Amino acid sequence: MLKVLPGQLEEATRLFKHPKLPNNVMLHEFLGLLGKPDAIVIFEAPDAATAADFMVQFGRVAETTTSLALPIEEFKWTW
């Protein structure tokens, strides 16, 4: 999730439209939102280091929050 920093809208928009993709990163969706956060990126990376390499480019124009998503079948629920 990306929340654009004050004064960075133009640069953020440019970067969001043309992100740099590291090897092995598959971009599924890059969506602008009407509200906060300003954008959400849904992507697949082989590991946390590669995911971080992809997300770090947005740090100069946006506050980033990253969450790990897994198919529901892979969750091991405990009660």
C-alpha atoms as a printed R data frame, in Angstrom:
   type eleno elety resid chain resno      x       y       z
1  ATOM     1    CA   MET     A     1  0.000   0.000   0.000
2  ATOM     2    CA   LEU     A     2  1.312   3.445  -0.894
3  ATOM     3    CA   LYS     A     3  0.423   6.799   0.650
4  ATOM     4    CA   VAL     A     4  1.974   9.635  -1.387
5  ATOM     5    CA   LEU     A     5  4.166  12.018   0.607
6  ATOM     6    CA   PRO     A     6  3.265  15.749   0.544
7  ATOM     7    CA   GLY     A     7  4.666  17.473  -2.534
8  ATOM     8    CA   GLN     A     8  5.477  14.194  -4.305
9  ATOM     9    CA   LEU     A     9  2.277  13.572  -6.298
10 ATOM    10    CA   GLU     A    10  3.738  14.271  -9.757
11 ATOM    11    CA   GLU     A    11  6.857  12.137  -9.221
12 ATOM    12    CA   ALA     A    12  4.829   9.402  -7.500
13 ATOM    13    CA   THR     A    13  2.385   9.240 -10.398
14 ATOM    14    CA   ARG     A    14  5.255   8.918 -12.864
15 ATOM    15    CA   LEU     A    15  6.902   6.174 -10.796
16 ATOM    16    CA   PHE     A    16  3.626   4.310 -10.231
17 ATOM    17    CA   LYS     A    17  3.015   4.229 -13.996
18 ATOM    18    CA   HIS     A    18  6.527   2.951 -14.772
19 ATOM    19    CA   PRO     A    19  7.922   0.970 -11.817
20 ATOM    20    CA   LYS     A    20 11.201  -0.904 -12.162
21 ATOM    21    CA   LEU     A    21 10.629  -4.647 -11.855
22 ATOM    22    CA   PRO     A    22 13.472  -6.730 -10.430
23 ATOM    23    CA   ASN     A    23 14.018 -10.164 -11.926
24 ATOM    24    CA   ASN     A    24 11.436 -12.705 -10.775
25 ATOM    25    CA   VAL     A    25  8.844 -10.097  -9.684
26 ATOM    26    CA   MET     A    26  5.445 -10.540 -11.295
27 ATOM    27    CA   LEU     A    27  3.224  -7.449 -11.140
28 ATOM    28    CA   HIS     A    28 -0.435  -8.510 -10.891
29 ATOM    29    CA   GLU     A    29 -2.164  -5.174 -10.225
30 ATOM    30    CA   PHE     A    30 -1.148  -1.565  -9.618
31 ATOM    31    CA   LEU     A    31 -4.270   0.330  -8.631
32 ATOM    32    CA   GLY     A    32 -4.879   3.977  -7.767
33 ATOM    33    CA   LEU     A    33 -7.436   4.398  -4.995
34 ATOM    34    CA   LEU     A    34 -9.892   7.182  -4.220
35 ATOM    35    CA   GLY     A    35 -8.973   7.583  -0.556
36 ATOM    36    CA   LYS     A    36 -6.145   6.408   1.641
37 ATOM    37    CA   PRO     A    37 -3.903   4.703   0.833
38 ATOM    38    CA   ASP     A    38 -3.407   6.350  -2.567
39 ATOM    39    CA   ALA     A    39 -2.382   3.176  -4.392
40 ATOM    40    CA   ILE     A    40 -2.051  -0.525  -3.873
41 ATOM    41    CA   VAL     A    41  0.379  -2.861  -5.604
42 ATOM    42    CA   ILE     A    42 -0.310  -6.575  -5.842
43 ATOM    43    CA   PHE     A    43  2.774  -8.455  -6.896
44 ATOM    44    CA   GLU     A    44  4.488 -11.790  -6.519
45 ATOM    45    CA   ALA     A    45  8.130 -12.222  -5.515
46 ATOM    46    CA   PRO     A    46 10.100 -15.400  -4.814
47 ATOM    47    CA   ASP     A    47 11.305 -14.166  -1.414
48 ATOM    48    CA   ALA     A    48 11.239 -11.242   1.030
49 ATOM    49    CA   ALA     A    49 14.542  -9.776  -0.210
50 ATOM    50    CA   THR     A    50 13.247  -9.535  -3.776
51 ATOM    51    CA   ALA     A    51  9.977  -8.019  -2.554
52 ATOM    52    CA   ALA     A    52 11.959  -5.421  -0.597
53 ATOM    53    CA   ASP     A    53 14.093  -4.634  -3.671
54 ATOM    54    CA   PHE     A    54 10.892  -3.868  -5.577
55 ATOM    55    CA   MET     A    55  9.199  -1.801  -2.859
56 ATOM    56    CA   VAL     A    56 12.223   0.305  -1.868
57 ATOM    57    CA   GLN     A    57 11.935   2.377  -5.062
58 ATOM    58    CA   PHE     A    58  8.686   3.889  -3.780
59 ATOM    59    CA   GLY     A    59 10.147   5.061  -0.450
60 ATOM    60    CA   ARG     A    60 11.242   8.452  -1.776
61 ATOM    61    CA   VAL     A    61  7.709   9.401  -2.901
62 ATOM    62    CA   ALA     A    62  5.382   7.445  -0.629
63 ATOM    63    CA   GLU     A    63  4.926   5.904   2.762
64 ATOM    64    CA   THR     A    64  4.815   2.164   2.123
65 ATOM    65    CA   THR     A    65  3.127  -0.643   4.018
66 ATOM    66    CA   THR     A    66  3.740  -4.207   2.904
67 ATOM    67    CA   SER     A    67  1.647  -7.230   3.798
68 ATOM    68    CA   LEU     A    68  2.222 -10.873   2.989
69 ATOM    69    CA   ALA     A    69 -0.737 -12.512   1.275
70 ATOM    70    CA   LEU     A    70 -1.143 -16.256   0.900
71 ATOM    71    CA   PRO     A    71 -3.866 -18.375  -0.672
72 ATOM    72    CA   ILE     A    72 -6.382 -19.267   2.018
73 ATOM    73    CA   GLU     A    73 -5.601 -22.958   1.500
74 ATOM    74    CA   GLU     A    74 -2.048 -22.342   2.757
75 ATOM    75    CA   PHE     A    75 -3.110 -20.836   6.087
76 ATOM    76    CA   LYS     A    76 -2.772 -23.085   9.091
77 ATOM    77    CA   TRP     A    77 -5.477 -21.845  11.431
78 ATOM    78    CA   THR     A    78 -5.150 -22.435  15.150
79 ATOM    79    CA   TRP     A    79 -7.959 -21.871  17.615
